[in-house]
Amino acid sequence: MSDRKFDFRDLDINRNNEDEMVDEIERNLRRTYGSEYDEGYNGSSSSGSTKDLSNTQRRVRSGSSSGRRTSSSGSSSGRRTSSSGSSSRSGSSSGSRSSSSSSRRSSGSSSSSRSSSGSSSSRSSAKKTSGSSSSSAKRSTSAAKKKKATKGRRYSGVNRANTESTNTKGTKSRGSKRSKKAKNPKKKKILLFIKIFFFLILFVVMMALVVFYFKYGGTIMKWKKEAKAIVNASSADTFKTSLTSVIYDSKGKPLAELKGDKDTYYLEYKDIPEAVVDAFVDVEDQDFYKHKGYDLKAITSASIQLVRSKILHQGIERGGSTITQQLCKLTFLSSEQSLERKLREIFISTEMEKKYTKEEILEFYINNVYFANGYYGIEAAARGYFSKGASELTLGETAFLCAIPNGPSKYDPIENYENTKVRQKLILSEMLDQKDIDDSEFNNAMQESIELKLAKELKVQNYMTTYAIYCATRQLMKANGFKFKYSFSSDKAREKYEDSYAEMYDQCHSSLYTEGYKIYTTLDKKIQKKLQKSVDDQLASFTEKKDKIYTFQGAATCINNETGKVVAVVGGRSQKNFEGYTLNRAYQSPRQPGSCFKPIAVYTPAFEGDYTPESYVDDTYFEGGPKNADGSYAGKIPVRTAVEKSKNVIAWKLFEEITPEVGLSYILNMNFAHIVESDFYPAAALGGLTNGATTTEMASAYATLANSGTFTDPTCIDRVLNSSDEVVISKAATVDQKRVYSENAANMMSDVLKGVLIRGTAAGHSIPNMDSAGKTGTTSDYKDGWFCGYTPYYSTAVWVGYDQPISLAGLTGASYPLNIWYSFMTDVNAGLQSKTFPGYTNSSGQTVSTTASPSPSQSAAPGEISETEEDANTKATAAPVDNGTTTDTTNNTQTTTDNAQTTENQTTTNNTNNTNNTTTNNNTTTTNNNTNNSGTTENTQNNQTTESTEIVTEETNESVN
């Protein structure tokens, strides 16, 4: 039995059943010791064996009894100690170890007995028993391994009870482990959540790609196929030719031709200065020689910015186009901002890189890129801005010109010279960083003085042509999906929009010189001549010039009320044979509109509420408020009288009552583009705007009143066809109408403004045999004079002043501006059927009809005219003069000389009628208007210049700016 072992841990019994426990122990003893167990139990074994076996038997008996007691107490103890959280081996395991030890001793005794007896039978029996013991031990070990986990759980209660009181340190350690185990599941849950979320996103992306492929896959493949066909069909000539666009007037006769110079000034790559190539590559596409048509990194960055701009409603700061992509967009695609255009651009660029070398692509790009003012390519730009070839340019001039294509409007060297200089420095810095120039070249170029020497071509376009180009460009922008905005949440949002606007404007503007469009306009040459002549005649006495341009200027816009389209636009005084550039003030120069702003921002919005022309308002001065022009305050007066007398106090109070936000909302709804946050204050009621408005904007606002509250976005474009005579922009697409004021409110305002020409600040200037309405406007210190008015047929706005605001004594809305308006409107309405404005419903529900305006011969009642100057704080006591030398009376005499009429009797009569109620300026003004009224038609006919051709081309000098 030396090799036989018995261990209580091998037992798998139910401790709640004591008899079963004893039987199980005995069965295991028999399996372990075989017949020797029975012999020992019966006392038939040898003395040593009997002793040892008897000890085992006693332990079995004792263990059984003890086991029963221990089982009960252990179970109880286990229950008590289970809550403590201790973990140790079972108390019974010590008994097992003792039994095992006894078994080993017993085995040793048995072996000794067999040795001393020398009995062969004993040795034989020992071998058999040993083999049986070895086999049983293996089975016991295997069983022990299988029951290891169960054993630990079964006896854990006793061990926890035994160890809790003696191993406090171990208890703390176990508590720490439990704490760590408690944290691990949280981490696992978080990681599991992240994994699930990641796989969900991946799944969604994959599904989106699948849907995208099935929905757009065919289209994308089509674009790719088209790109290949486009590039295969192209050749070097594709990038050398351009089509000429033609602008037509309202009668279908050509006004001007728009033609690029690519074919004339095209340079081969070998003839392009190296500095030009380096400048474009360094600033536009530094990886040009590495990529294959597109830059994935740049596109990704641009896409992120696009998404960000959509979310934050901002403009796009930069694009992701390579030089190759830019060339493709210029040559083959439109300027539409869409994913389709971008994808097609990438496909075409990829094909371009396969067919053409990098040098050829650069050659095409540099000869096709737009340098503003109708110049394409570096050679045309060099000749246009510096009157010399590209090979003669200095490094500073080269960088200066290469700055323009990034934003032809923003970096136009004529209009925005300083902007161009800023970008020139950026380009030179990039060239230095890329080691294309050294420090010495950089410093010399930075210090170089850039002086423009403009070519004669820049003087060719008159006011009709420049305005037509502007309107055509905006129509193309709209056709390409651009959304125009007029109000912004912040200055930054405005800046973002303006950058986006400039980019799209440049792209569409440049296409006019290459796409061969046929642009049909509503501009009427005859009406244009009448308006231009009226401006020139009334300002003829002001002869001072600066840089060959008249310093005292005027601008005017006339709109056909029936169509809402512009028919005439004057951006300044005529200057024949002028070599240079001057702006079109009619749409490019916003100025403060003075009291002309009151009807559209204050009174008509007030009529939308409870006010009517007969409502009484309080003309009483209040602290912090404005002063009336004449310094008098009438107390309670009707709104009608407040408008006719241009009472500043009333306008201010009403504007505060309706709130600037409400009042200016009507202005923004009529697409005024220069209203800013600082305008939302009471001073705006008097036209005190930060930037102001243009004559085109003011004319469209007054045309809205004439059309009973329906606004039409002002433009002169009727329709646009492409080179194949296909409609690009239809007639219907050019008409953008919406209701701004209610019919009743607008018609009330028309009836009130009629009184301004009868009894108010413009008394005596109603158009003969035609309903007419209008309003004078003058800014403080006599810097700007306005008159805006209309008949049922036409609406016209006129501005007069200096480009750089300078005070001119006597410059009011009732002086030169009113004279220009009255002369022109009398002429343009002559012979038209008499019409009246629609009536309105008063507060009592009664319809109030209007009657035709009185004849100019019908003088206003004495005392009805308070002042012609309504906005300034002081009276004008002297007539407007030019540098203090030429009086207004002299101007009138000069203006009407060709009529061969005397004005003395008219002047005397006027002075008699008005006695002392008007100033010298008023007398002179009325005299001038009476003279114009009686002789305007004849004067116009006698002094019109006969044209030798109906085409105003780039070579004509007629009525240039």
Summary of the structure (lengths in Angstrom):
residues: 961
radius of gyration: 50.2
end to end distance: 130.0
largest distance: 174.1
contacts: 3238
relative contact order: 0.07
helix: 55%
strand: 9%
